[in-house]
Amino acid sequence: MTQSIFYHAGCPVCISAEEAILELISSDKIAVVHLGNAKEKIAEAETAGVKSVPALVLPNGNVLHINFGASIEDLK
């Protein structure tokens, strides 16, 4: 993976985190995935190690869980 992926569910915590992340990371270096709208991506997020959203998956595979908006289980 050469790009970071920011997973979120659209809640206020997630939107706030998304805005902050996009101020720090150029939009060409990050993909934003709204799991509330793209439920087919939940399995992908789980495989990457995401346990809750908002979460940022780095190109090296590390997962940064930011605050706590929702459990990945709650999104299923």
Sequence and secondary structure as in RCSB ss.txt:
>XXXX:A:sequence
MTQSIFYHAGCPVCISAEEAILELISSDKIAVVHLGNAKEKIAEAETAGVKSVPALVLPNGNVLHINFGASIEDL
K
>XXXX:A:secstr
  SEEEEE SSHHHHHHHHHHHHHS GGGEEEEETTT GGGHHHHHHHT  EEEEEE TTS EEEEEEEEEHHHH
 
